[in-house]
Structure formats: structure tokens, C-alpha cells
Amino acid sequence: MIVRVKCFAGLRRYAPAGRSDFKVELAADARVGQLLDQMGVPTDDRTFVAVNGVRAGRDQPLSDGDLVVLFTLMEGG
């Protein structure tokens, strides 16, 4: 399956050629965690993930054509 990924801020460093919008091919039964692993995003990274506009965890299954948005949570003060 193929999913579309949009990366923001510091997460662009894990995108191909630093692009913010790209497509990734994954196994048919892939989950968000597998996508993050394939991209090289560390598990300790404070990453917010949304799939088709809804917040998702690492165990969220993905489907062909999904839009996955990634950005780093920011701390305020």
C-alpha cells in the first residue's frame, strides 16, 4: 500500500531529501509504528501523529491512500 506523509518542523530531517510531503510504500498490514521505524524516527521523539485528521498512536493500522501528518510537540512556558 502507499500512504502520503506530511512532515513539519524538525521531522523533515527524516523525510526523503528533506521534503515535507511525500509518499511511502508499506506492507498491506502496516501500522503507524512501522512507518515511523521505516523513516528512522526515534521512538523517544515527541512526535504527534494524525491519520486522516485524527490523532493516532503507533498501533494505529494504516490503509492505502491514508494521509499521515507528523510534527513535533512543542513545550511552552
PyMOL Python script that loads the backbone (N, CA, C, O; Angstrom):
from pymol import cmd

cmd.read_pdbstr("""\
ATOM      1  N   MET A   1       0.844  -1.178   0.000  1.00  0.00           N
ATOM      2  CA  MET A   1       0.000   0.000   0.000  1.00  0.00           C
ATOM      3  C   MET A   1       0.888   1.239   0.000  1.00  0.00           C
ATOM      4  O   MET A   1       2.071   1.178   0.333  1.00  0.00           O
ATOM      5  N   ILE A   2       0.298   2.345  -0.375  1.00  0.00           N
ATOM      6  CA  ILE A   2       1.031   3.617  -0.399  1.00  0.00           C
ATOM      7  C   ILE A   2       0.277   4.623   0.447  1.00  0.00           C
ATOM      8  O   ILE A   2      -0.931   4.805   0.291  1.00  0.00           O
ATOM      9  N   VAL A   3       1.011   5.286   1.360  1.00  0.00           N
ATOM     10  CA  VAL A   3       0.432   6.354   2.172  1.00  0.00           C
ATOM     11  C   VAL A   3       1.173   7.645   1.872  1.00  0.00           C
ATOM     12  O   VAL A   3       2.345   7.634   1.496  1.00  0.00           O
ATOM     13  N   ARG A   4       0.482   8.739   2.041  1.00  0.00           N
ATOM     14  CA  ARG A   4       1.082  10.071   1.862  1.00  0.00           C
ATOM     15  C   ARG A   4       1.479  10.592   3.237  1.00  0.00           C
ATOM     16  O   ARG A   4       0.711  10.483   4.193  1.00  0.00           O
ATOM     17  N   VAL A   5       2.668  11.152   3.333  1.00  0.00           N
ATOM     18  CA  VAL A   5       3.187  11.650   4.604  1.00  0.00           C
ATOM     19  C   VAL A   5       3.514  13.128   4.465  1.00  0.00           C
ATOM     20  O   VAL A   5       4.107  13.558   3.476  1.00  0.00           O
ATOM     21  N   LYS A   6       3.118  13.896   5.472  1.00  0.00           N
ATOM     22  CA  LYS A   6       3.491  15.317   5.555  1.00  0.00           C
ATOM     23  C   LYS A   6       4.246  15.498   6.865  1.00  0.00           C
ATOM     24  O   LYS A   6       3.733  15.170   7.935  1.00  0.00           O
ATOM     25  N   CYS A   7       5.454  16.016   6.779  1.00  0.00           N
ATOM     26  CA  CYS A   7       6.294  16.256   7.957  1.00  0.00           C
ATOM     27  C   CYS A   7       6.453  17.753   8.171  1.00  0.00           C
ATOM     28  O   CYS A   7       6.597  18.522   7.220  1.00  0.00           O
ATOM     29  N   PHE A   8       6.426  18.150   9.434  1.00  0.00           N
ATOM     30  CA  PHE A   8       6.595  19.556   9.772  1.00  0.00           C
ATOM     31  C   PHE A   8       7.757  19.723  10.734  1.00  0.00           C
ATOM     32  O   PHE A   8       8.130  18.794  11.451  1.00  0.00           O
ATOM     33  N   ALA A   9       8.313  20.903  10.736  1.00  0.00           N
ATOM     34  CA  ALA A   9       9.389  21.314  11.649  1.00  0.00           C
ATOM     35  C   ALA A   9      10.560  20.340  11.579  1.00  0.00           C
ATOM     36  O   ALA A   9      10.985  19.950  10.491  1.00  0.00           O
ATOM     37  N   GLY A  10      11.083  19.946  12.744  1.00  0.00           N
ATOM     38  CA  GLY A  10      12.283  19.121  12.813  1.00  0.00           C
ATOM     39  C   GLY A  10      12.127  17.727  12.247  1.00  0.00           C
ATOM     40  O   GLY A  10      13.131  17.058  12.001  1.00  0.00           O
ATOM     41  N   LEU A  11      10.910  17.266  12.032  1.00  0.00           N
ATOM     42  CA  LEU A  11      10.714  15.922  11.495  1.00  0.00           C
ATOM     43  C   LEU A  11      11.043  15.828  10.010  1.00  0.00           C
ATOM     44  O   LEU A  11      11.110  14.726   9.465  1.00  0.00           O
ATOM     45  N   ARG A  12      11.244  16.940   9.360  1.00  0.00           N
ATOM     46  CA  ARG A  12      11.642  16.910   7.950  1.00  0.00           C
ATOM     47  C   ARG A  12      12.984  16.217   7.767  1.00  0.00           C
ATOM     48  O   ARG A  12      13.279  15.720   6.680  1.00  0.00           O
ATOM     49  N   ARG A  13      13.795  16.178   8.807  1.00  0.00           N
ATOM     50  CA  ARG A  13      15.107  15.521   8.684  1.00  0.00           C
ATOM     51  C   ARG A  13      14.966  14.023   8.439  1.00  0.00           C
ATOM     52  O   ARG A  13      15.923  13.383   8.001  1.00  0.00           O
ATOM     53  N   TYR A  14      13.791  13.449   8.712  1.00  0.00           N
ATOM     54  CA  TYR A  14      13.554  12.026   8.469  1.00  0.00           C
ATOM     55  C   TYR A  14      12.882  11.765   7.126  1.00  0.00           C
ATOM     56  O   TYR A  14      12.674  10.613   6.747  1.00  0.00           O
ATOM     57  N   ALA A  15      12.548  12.821   6.416  1.00  0.00           N
ATOM     58  CA  ALA A  15      11.881  12.701   5.124  1.00  0.00           C
ATOM     59  C   ALA A  15      12.918  12.559   4.012  1.00  0.00           C
ATOM     60  O   ALA A  15      14.045  13.032   4.156  1.00  0.00           O
ATOM     61  N   PRO A  16      12.550  11.915   2.910  1.00  0.00           N
ATOM     62  CA  PRO A  16      13.482  11.807   1.790  1.00  0.00           C
ATOM     63  C   PRO A  16      13.858  13.191   1.255  1.00  0.00           C
ATOM     64  O   PRO A  16      12.990  13.990   0.903  1.00  0.00           O
ATOM     65  N   ALA A  17      15.139  13.455   1.200  1.00  0.00           N
ATOM     66  CA  ALA A  17      15.677  14.723   0.685  1.00  0.00           C
ATOM     67  C   ALA A  17      15.089  15.935   1.403  1.00  0.00           C
ATOM     68  O   ALA A  17      15.027  17.023   0.830  1.00  0.00           O
ATOM     69  N   GLY A  18      14.653  15.757   2.665  1.00  0.00           N
ATOM     70  CA  GLY A  18      14.136  16.864   3.450  1.00  0.00           C
ATOM     71  C   GLY A  18      12.809  17.405   2.971  1.00  0.00           C
ATOM     72  O   GLY A  18      12.400  18.495   3.372  1.00  0.00           O
ATOM     73  N   ARG A  19      12.124  16.649   2.111  1.00  0.00           N
ATOM     74  CA  ARG A  19      10.829  17.105   1.587  1.00  0.00           C
ATOM     75  C   ARG A  19       9.785  17.040   2.697  1.00  0.00           C
ATOM     76  O   ARG A  19       9.883  16.208   3.598  1.00  0.00           O
ATOM     77  N   SER A  20       8.815  17.893   2.633  1.00  0.00           N
ATOM     78  CA  SER A  20       7.775  17.905   3.663  1.00  0.00           C
ATOM     79  C   SER A  20       6.548  17.091   3.270  1.00  0.00           C
ATOM     80  O   SER A  20       5.710  16.799   4.123  1.00  0.00           O
ATOM     81  N   ASP A  21       6.425  16.722   2.011  1.00  0.00           N
ATOM     82  CA  ASP A  21       5.256  15.993   1.523  1.00  0.00           C
ATOM     83  C   ASP A  21       5.759  14.921   0.554  1.00  0.00           C
ATOM     84  O   ASP A  21       6.375  15.241  -0.463  1.00  0.00           O
ATOM     85  N   PHE A  22       5.495  13.644   0.870  1.00  0.00           N
ATOM     86  CA  PHE A  22       5.996  12.549   0.051  1.00  0.00           C
ATOM     87  C   PHE A  22       5.138  11.308   0.255  1.00  0.00           C
ATOM     88  O   PHE A  22       4.289  11.272   1.146  1.00  0.00           O
ATOM     89  N   LYS A  23       5.361  10.298  -0.567  1.00  0.00           N
ATOM     90  CA  LYS A  23       4.626   9.037  -0.464  1.00  0.00           C
ATOM     91  C   LYS A  23       5.583   7.932  -0.033  1.00  0.00           C
ATOM     92  O   LYS A  23       6.767   7.946  -0.371  1.00  0.00           O
ATOM     93  N   VAL A  24       5.042   6.969   0.725  1.00  0.00           N
ATOM     94  CA  VAL A  24       5.827   5.842   1.236  1.00  0.00           C
ATOM     95  C   VAL A  24       5.074   4.557   0.920  1.00  0.00           C
ATOM     96  O   VAL A  24       3.858   4.478   1.101  1.00  0.00           O
ATOM     97  N   GLU A  25       5.806   3.553   0.446  1.00  0.00           N
ATOM     98  CA  GLU A  25       5.213   2.240   0.221  1.00  0.00           C
ATOM     99  C   GLU A  25       5.444   1.384   1.455  1.00  0.00           C
ATOM    100  O   GLU A  25       6.561   1.301   1.964  1.00  0.00           O
ATOM    101  N   LEU A  26       4.376   0.746   1.933  1.00  0.00           N
ATOM    102  CA  LEU A  26       4.415  -0.082   3.139  1.00  0.00           C
ATOM    103  C   LEU A  26       3.730  -1.416   2.878  1.00  0.00           C
ATOM    104  O   LEU A  26       3.000  -1.568   1.898  1.00  0.00           O
ATOM    105  N   ALA A  27       3.968  -2.378   3.758  1.00  0.00           N
ATOM    106  CA  ALA A  27       3.262  -3.660   3.693  1.00  0.00           C
ATOM    107  C   ALA A  27       1.769  -3.423   3.901  1.00  0.00           C
ATOM    108  O   ALA A  27       1.375  -2.438   4.527  1.00  0.00           O
ATOM    109  N   ALA A  28       0.950  -4.314   3.383  1.00  0.00           N
ATOM    110  CA  ALA A  28      -0.505  -4.153   3.436  1.00  0.00           C
ATOM    111  C   ALA A  28      -1.049  -4.063   4.856  1.00  0.00           C
ATOM    112  O   ALA A  28      -2.092  -3.447   5.071  1.00  0.00           O
ATOM    113  N   ASP A  29      -0.364  -4.665   5.834  1.00  0.00           N
ATOM    114  CA  ASP A  29      -0.860  -4.666   7.216  1.00  0.00           C
ATOM    115  C   ASP A  29      -0.088  -3.709   8.124  1.00  0.00           C
ATOM    116  O   ASP A  29      -0.083  -3.884   9.342  1.00  0.00           O
ATOM    117  N   ALA A  30       0.564  -2.699   7.544  1.00  0.00           N
ATOM    118  CA  ALA A  30       1.425  -1.795   8.301  1.00  0.00           C
ATOM    119  C   ALA A  30       0.642  -0.932   9.280  1.00  0.00           C
ATOM    120  O   ALA A  30      -0.541  -0.642   9.100  1.00  0.00           O
ATOM    121  N   ARG A  31       1.351  -0.542  10.311  1.00  0.00           N
ATOM    122  CA  ARG A  31       0.815   0.352  11.339  1.00  0.00           C
ATOM    123  C   ARG A  31       1.693   1.595  11.409  1.00  0.00           C
ATOM    124  O   ARG A  31       2.778   1.632  10.830  1.00  0.00           O
ATOM    125  N   VAL A  32       1.217   2.604  12.119  1.00  0.00           N
ATOM    126  CA  VAL A  32       1.952   3.865  12.242  1.00  0.00           C
ATOM    127  C   VAL A  32       3.379   3.623  12.738  1.00  0.00           C
ATOM    128  O   VAL A  32       4.321   4.218  12.214  1.00  0.00           O
ATOM    129  N   GLY A  33       3.548   2.763  13.735  1.00  0.00           N
ATOM    130  CA  GLY A  33       4.877   2.484  14.272  1.00  0.00           C
ATOM    131  C   GLY A  33       5.846   1.968  13.222  1.00  0.00           C
ATOM    132  O   GLY A  33       7.028   2.311  13.238  1.00  0.00           O
ATOM    133  N   GLN A  34       5.347   1.147  12.311  1.00  0.00           N
ATOM    134  CA  GLN A  34       6.208   0.624  11.245  1.00  0.00           C
ATOM    135  C   GLN A  34       6.621   1.733  10.283  1.00  0.00           C
ATOM    136  O   GLN A  34       7.751   1.749   9.795  1.00  0.00           O
ATOM    137  N   LEU A  35       5.713   2.649  10.015  1.00  0.00           N
ATOM    138  CA  LEU A  35       6.050   3.799   9.176  1.00  0.00           C
ATOM    139  C   LEU A  35       7.142   4.630   9.842  1.00  0.00           C
ATOM    140  O   LEU A  35       8.131   4.987   9.202  1.00  0.00           O
ATOM    141  N   LEU A  36       6.963   4.937  11.123  1.00  0.00           N
ATOM    142  CA  LEU A  36       7.957   5.735  11.846  1.00  0.00           C
ATOM    143  C   LEU A  36       9.308   5.024  11.879  1.00  0.00           C
ATOM    144  O   LEU A  36      10.348   5.660  11.708  1.00  0.00           O
ATOM    145  N   ASP A  37       9.297   3.718  12.097  1.00  0.00           N
ATOM    146  CA  ASP A  37      10.543   2.943  12.097  1.00  0.00           C
ATOM    147  C   ASP A  37      11.218   2.991  10.733  1.00  0.00           C
ATOM    148  O   ASP A  37      12.431   3.178  10.643  1.00  0.00           O
ATOM    149  N   GLN A  38      10.433   2.822   9.671  1.00  0.00           N
ATOM    150  CA  GLN A  38      10.983   2.846   8.316  1.00  0.00           C
ATOM    151  C   GLN A  38      11.603   4.201   7.998  1.00  0.00           C
ATOM    152  O   GLN A  38      12.597   4.282   7.277  1.00  0.00           O
ATOM    153  N   MET A  39      11.014   5.260   8.536  1.00  0.00           N
ATOM    154  CA  MET A  39      11.546   6.606   8.304  1.00  0.00           C
ATOM    155  C   MET A  39      12.744   6.909   9.189  1.00  0.00           C
ATOM    156  O   MET A  39      13.483   7.858   8.926  1.00  0.00           O
ATOM    157  N   GLY A  40      12.948   6.107  10.247  1.00  0.00           N
ATOM    158  CA  GLY A  40      14.066   6.344  11.161  1.00  0.00           C
ATOM    159  C   GLY A  40      13.743   7.301  12.292  1.00  0.00           C
ATOM    160  O   GLY A  40      14.654   7.803  12.950  1.00  0.00           O
ATOM    161  N   VAL A  41      12.454   7.566  12.534  1.00  0.00           N
ATOM    162  CA  VAL A  41      12.059   8.450  13.628  1.00  0.00           C
ATOM    163  C   VAL A  41      12.249   7.701  14.949  1.00  0.00           C
ATOM    164  O   VAL A  41      11.638   6.650  15.147  1.00  0.00           O
ATOM    165  N   PRO A  42      13.083   8.221  15.857  1.00  0.00           N
ATOM    166  CA  PRO A  42      13.323   7.536  17.139  1.00  0.00           C
ATOM    167  C   PRO A  42      12.039   7.389  17.950  1.00  0.00           C
ATOM    168  O   PRO A  42      11.163   8.252  17.909  1.00  0.00           O
ATOM    169  N   THR A  43      11.944   6.296  18.678  1.00  0.00           N
ATOM    170  CA  THR A  43      10.735   6.057  19.474  1.00  0.00           C
ATOM    171  C   THR A  43      10.607   7.051  20.614  1.00  0.00           C
ATOM    172  O   THR A  43       9.506   7.256  21.125  1.00  0.00           O
ATOM    173  N   ASP A  44      11.715   7.681  21.031  1.00  0.00           N
ATOM    174  CA  ASP A  44      11.649   8.652  22.116  1.00  0.00           C
ATOM    175  C   ASP A  44      11.361  10.069  21.625  1.00  0.00           C
ATOM    176  O   ASP A  44      11.225  10.994  22.425  1.00  0.00           O
ATOM    177  N   ASP A  45      11.269  10.232  20.320  1.00  0.00           N
ATOM    178  CA  ASP A  45      10.954  11.541  19.756  1.00  0.00           C
ATOM    179  C   ASP A  45       9.532  11.919  20.159  1.00  0.00           C
ATOM    180  O   ASP A  45       8.642  11.069  20.153  1.00  0.00           O
ATOM    181  N   ARG A  46       9.315  13.161  20.501  1.00  0.00           N
ATOM    182  CA  ARG A  46       7.978  13.623  20.880  1.00  0.00           C
ATOM    183  C   ARG A  46       7.216  13.974  19.612  1.00  0.00           C
ATOM    184  O   ARG A  46       7.096  15.141  19.238  1.00  0.00           O
ATOM    185  N   THR A  47       6.704  12.934  18.961  1.00  0.00           N
ATOM    186  CA  THR A  47       6.058  13.095  17.676  1.00  0.00           C
ATOM    187  C   THR A  47       4.549  12.977  17.794  1.00  0.00           C
ATOM    188  O   THR A  47       4.039  12.011  18.362  1.00  0.00           O
ATOM    189  N   PHE A  48       3.837  13.955  17.261  1.00  0.00           N
ATOM    190  CA  PHE A  48       2.379  13.903  17.169  1.00  0.00           C
ATOM    191  C   PHE A  48       2.054  13.331  15.798  1.00  0.00           C
ATOM    192  O   PHE A  48       2.576  13.794  14.784  1.00  0.00           O
ATOM    193  N   VAL A  49       1.190  12.326  15.773  1.00  0.00           N
ATOM    194  CA  VAL A  49       0.806  11.679  14.518  1.00  0.00           C
ATOM    195  C   VAL A  49      -0.705  11.801  14.343  1.00  0.00           C
ATOM    196  O   VAL A  49      -1.471  11.543  15.271  1.00  0.00           O
ATOM    197  N   ALA A  50      -1.118  12.191  13.158  1.00  0.00           N
ATOM    198  CA  ALA A  50      -2.534  12.196  12.799  1.00  0.00           C
ATOM    199  C   ALA A  50      -2.688  11.416  11.503  1.00  0.00           C
ATOM    200  O   ALA A  50      -1.913  11.595  10.564  1.00  0.00           O
ATOM    201  N   VAL A  51      -3.690  10.551  11.460  1.00  0.00           N
ATOM    202  CA  VAL A  51      -4.015   9.807  10.244  1.00  0.00           C
ATOM    203  C   VAL A  51      -5.382  10.281   9.771  1.00  0.00           C
ATOM    204  O   VAL A  51      -6.386  10.129  10.467  1.00  0.00           O
ATOM    205  N   ASN A  52      -5.399  10.853   8.587  1.00  0.00           N
ATOM    206  CA  ASN A  52      -6.641  11.397   8.016  1.00  0.00           C
ATOM    207  C   ASN A  52      -7.324  12.369   8.976  1.00  0.00           C
ATOM    208  O   ASN A  52      -8.549  12.380   9.096  1.00  0.00           O
ATOM    209  N   GLY A  53      -6.518  13.184   9.657  1.00  0.00           N
ATOM    210  CA  GLY A  53      -7.040  14.232  10.522  1.00  0.00           C
ATOM    211  C   GLY A  53      -7.382  13.815  11.938  1.00  0.00           C
ATOM    212  O   GLY A  53      -7.893  14.628  12.709  1.00  0.00           O
ATOM    213  N   VAL A  54      -7.113  12.558  12.305  1.00  0.00           N
ATOM    214  CA  VAL A  54      -7.428  12.058  13.645  1.00  0.00           C
ATOM    215  C   VAL A  54      -6.136  11.594  14.317  1.00  0.00           C
ATOM    216  O   VAL A  54      -5.354  10.851  13.724  1.00  0.00           O
ATOM    217  N   ARG A  55      -5.918  12.038  15.560  1.00  0.00           N
ATOM    218  CA  ARG A  55      -4.705  11.651  16.290  1.00  0.00           C
ATOM    219  C   ARG A  55      -4.582  10.133  16.330  1.00  0.00           C
ATOM    220  O   ARG A  55      -5.571   9.429  16.531  1.00  0.00           O
ATOM    221  N   ALA A  56      -3.353   9.628  16.137  1.00  0.00           N
ATOM    222  CA  ALA A  56      -3.124   8.191  16.070  1.00  0.00           C
ATOM    223  C   ALA A  56      -1.891   7.799  16.872  1.00  0.00           C
ATOM    224  O   ALA A  56      -0.931   8.564  16.972  1.00  0.00           O
ATOM    225  N   GLY A  57      -1.929   6.606  17.439  1.00  0.00           N
ATOM    226  CA  GLY A  57      -0.788   6.043  18.146  1.00  0.00           C
ATOM    227  C   GLY A  57      -0.001   5.114  17.238  1.00  0.00           C
ATOM    228  O   GLY A  57      -0.374   4.886  16.088  1.00  0.00           O
ATOM    229  N   ARG A  58       1.091   4.581  17.768  1.00  0.00           N
ATOM    230  CA  ARG A  58       1.963   3.692  16.993  1.00  0.00           C
ATOM    231  C   ARG A  58       1.251   2.421  16.531  1.00  0.00           C
ATOM    232  O   ARG A  58       1.658   1.822  15.535  1.00  0.00           O
ATOM    233  N   ASP A  59       0.202   1.999  17.228  1.00  0.00           N
ATOM    234  CA  ASP A  59      -0.503   0.765  16.875  1.00  0.00           C
ATOM    235  C   ASP A  59      -1.629   0.972  15.868  1.00  0.00           C
ATOM    236  O   ASP A  59      -2.289   0.011  15.472  1.00  0.00           O
ATOM    237  N   GLN A  60      -1.852   2.203  15.455  1.00  0.00           N
ATOM    238  CA  GLN A  60      -2.932   2.510  14.504  1.00  0.00           C
ATOM    239  C   GLN A  60      -2.652   1.844  13.160  1.00  0.00           C
ATOM    240  O   GLN A  60      -1.602   2.082  12.564  1.00  0.00           O
ATOM    241  N   PRO A  61      -3.585   1.006  12.672  1.00  0.00           N
ATOM    242  CA  PRO A  61      -3.402   0.418  11.338  1.00  0.00           C
ATOM    243  C   PRO A  61      -3.512   1.498  10.264  1.00  0.00           C
ATOM    244  O   PRO A  61      -4.235   2.481  10.422  1.00  0.00           O
ATOM    245  N   LEU A  62      -2.790   1.297   9.189  1.00  0.00           N
ATOM    246  CA  LEU A  62      -2.837   2.215   8.056  1.00  0.00           C
ATOM    247  C   LEU A  62      -3.530   1.528   6.885  1.00  0.00           C
ATOM    248  O   LEU A  62      -3.546   0.301   6.783  1.00  0.00           O
ATOM    249  N   SER A  63      -4.100   2.342   6.008  1.00  0.00           N
ATOM    250  CA  SER A  63      -4.756   1.845   4.800  1.00  0.00           C
ATOM    251  C   SER A  63      -4.201   2.574   3.587  1.00  0.00           C
ATOM    252  O   SER A  63      -3.693   3.690   3.694  1.00  0.00           O
ATOM    253  N   ASP A  64      -4.303   1.935   2.449  1.00  0.00           N
ATOM    254  CA  ASP A  64      -3.839   2.542   1.210  1.00  0.00           C
ATOM    255  C   ASP A  64      -4.506   3.900   1.017  1.00  0.00           C
ATOM    256  O   ASP A  64      -5.724   4.034   1.140  1.00  0.00           O
ATOM    257  N   GLY A  65      -3.688   4.901   0.712  1.00  0.00           N
ATOM    258  CA  GLY A  65      -4.206   6.241   0.460  1.00  0.00           C
ATOM    259  C   GLY A  65      -4.328   7.129   1.677  1.00  0.00           C
ATOM    260  O   GLY A  65      -4.703   8.294   1.549  1.00  0.00           O
ATOM    261  N   ASP A  66      -4.016   6.606   2.869  1.00  0.00           N
ATOM    262  CA  ASP A  66      -4.094   7.432   4.083  1.00  0.00           C
ATOM    263  C   ASP A  66      -3.139   8.616   4.003  1.00  0.00           C
ATOM    264  O   ASP A  66      -2.098   8.559   3.348  1.00  0.00           O
ATOM    265  N   LEU A  67      -3.521   9.690   4.687  1.00  0.00           N
ATOM    266  CA  LEU A  67      -2.653  10.854   4.860  1.00  0.00           C
ATOM    267  C   LEU A  67      -2.168  10.842   6.297  1.00  0.00           C
ATOM    268  O   LEU A  67      -2.964  10.913   7.233  1.00  0.00           O
ATOM    269  N   VAL A  68      -0.854  10.752   6.465  1.00  0.00           N
ATOM    270  CA  VAL A  68      -0.241  10.733   7.794  1.00  0.00           C
ATOM    271  C   VAL A  68       0.507  12.046   7.974  1.00  0.00           C
ATOM    272  O   VAL A  68       1.397  12.375   7.190  1.00  0.00           O
ATOM    273  N   VAL A  69       0.142  12.795   9.010  1.00  0.00           N
ATOM    274  CA  VAL A  69       0.772  14.076   9.306  1.00  0.00           C
ATOM    275  C   VAL A  69       1.606  13.917  10.578  1.00  0.00           C
ATOM    276  O   VAL A  69       1.125  13.408  11.590  1.00  0.00           O
ATOM    277  N   LEU A  70       2.859  14.358  10.512  1.00  0.00           N
ATOM    278  CA  LEU A  70       3.786  14.235  11.633  1.00  0.00           C
ATOM    279  C   LEU A  70       4.335  15.600  12.012  1.00  0.00           C
ATOM    280  O   LEU A  70       4.784  16.357  11.152  1.00  0.00           O
ATOM    281  N   PHE A  71       4.298  15.911  13.303  1.00  0.00           N
ATOM    282  CA  PHE A  71       5.005  17.092  13.781  1.00  0.00           C
ATOM    283  C   PHE A  71       5.425  16.881  15.224  1.00  0.00           C
ATOM    284  O   PHE A  71       4.865  16.046  15.934  1.00  0.00           O
ATOM    285  N   THR A  72       6.401  17.637  15.639  1.00  0.00           N
ATOM    286  CA  THR A  72       6.945  17.507  16.989  1.00  0.00           C
ATOM    287  C   THR A  72       6.141  18.375  17.936  1.00  0.00           C
ATOM    288  O   THR A  72       5.858  19.539  17.653  1.00  0.00           O
ATOM    289  N   LEU A  73       5.779  17.789  19.060  1.00  0.00           N
ATOM    290  CA  LEU A  73       5.101  18.563  20.100  1.00  0.00           C
ATOM    291  C   LEU A  73       6.077  19.574  20.666  1.00  0.00           C
ATOM    292  O   LEU A  73       7.242  19.258  20.905  1.00  0.00           O
ATOM    293  N   MET A  74       5.607  20.771  20.877  1.00  0.00           N
ATOM    294  CA  MET A  74       6.470  21.830  21.402  1.00  0.00           C
ATOM    295  C   MET A  74       6.125  22.079  22.855  1.00  0.00           C
ATOM    296  O   MET A  74       4.969  22.000  23.270  1.00  0.00           O
ATOM    297  N   GLU A  75       7.143  22.378  23.597  1.00  0.00           N
ATOM    298  CA  GLU A  75       6.925  22.723  25.002  1.00  0.00           C
ATOM    299  C   GLU A  75       6.812  24.225  25.109  1.00  0.00           C
ATOM    300  O   GLU A  75       7.534  24.968  24.444  1.00  0.00           O
ATOM    301  N   GLY A  76       5.910  24.656  25.938  1.00  0.00           N
ATOM    302  CA  GLY A  76       5.743  26.091  26.143  1.00  0.00           C
ATOM    303  C   GLY A  76       6.072  26.471  27.565  1.00  0.00           C
ATOM    304  O   GLY A  76       6.345  25.611  28.403  1.00  0.00           O
ATOM    305  N   GLY A  77       6.045  27.729  27.828  1.00  0.00           N
ATOM    306  CA  GLY A  77       6.341  28.145  29.193  1.00  0.00           C
ATOM    307  C   GLY A  77       5.989  29.565  29.437  1.00  0.00           C
ATOM    308  O   GLY A  77       6.180  30.066  30.545  1.00  0.00           O
TER     309      GLY A  77
END
""", "prot")
cmd.dss("prot")
cmd.show_as("cartoon", "prot")
cmd.util.cbc("prot")
cmd.orient("prot")
